[in-house]
Amino acid sequence: CALLDNSSVKCWGYNSNGQLGYGHTNQLGDGSGEMGDNLTAVDL
């Protein structure tokens, strides 16, 4: 995960148990267009 300058948190990775905090178990960051601005912030 990364804490951004605007205090939002974005996470990426395997996520097999939902550990990234997005409410699903999809992998994030492994496909084109899934990183940077396209990656949503985690709702903490």
C-alpha positions as MATLAB code, in Angstrom:
seq = 'CALLDNSSVKCWGYNSNGQLGYGHTNQLGDGSGEMGDNLTAVDL';
ca = [
       0.000    0.000    0.000;
       1.002    3.619   -0.376;
      -0.021    6.697    1.586;
      -0.346    9.530   -0.920;
       0.283   13.257   -0.434;
      -3.488   13.855   -0.223;
      -3.698   11.343    2.697;
      -5.480    8.701    0.614;
      -4.259    5.108    0.617;
      -3.961    2.934   -2.480;
      -3.153   -0.778   -2.306;
      -2.266   -3.372   -4.922;
      -1.240   -6.988   -4.968;
      -2.518  -10.559   -4.788;
      -5.508   -9.900   -2.443;
      -6.584  -13.571   -2.223;
      -8.151  -13.019    1.207;
      -9.349   -9.443    0.701;
      -6.383   -8.112    2.666;
      -6.106   -4.967    0.520;
      -9.330   -3.571    1.996;
     -11.395   -3.079   -1.166;
     -14.186   -5.494   -0.230;
     -13.327   -8.066   -2.916;
     -10.634  -10.643   -3.633;
      -9.577   -9.527   -7.119;
      -5.873   -9.056   -7.771;
      -4.961   -5.423   -8.368;
      -2.069   -3.986  -10.313;
      -1.398   -7.025  -12.468;
      -3.202   -5.765  -15.567;
      -2.583   -2.833  -17.838;
      -4.376    0.310  -16.737;
      -4.796   -0.765  -13.102;
      -2.180    1.469  -11.498;
      -1.731    5.204  -10.976;
      -4.890    7.266  -11.324;
      -6.839    4.142  -12.343;
      -6.302    2.506   -8.954;
      -9.013    3.620   -6.543;
      -8.236    4.639   -2.986;
      -9.115    2.314   -0.116;
     -12.091    3.522    1.934;
     -10.642    3.580    5.423;
];
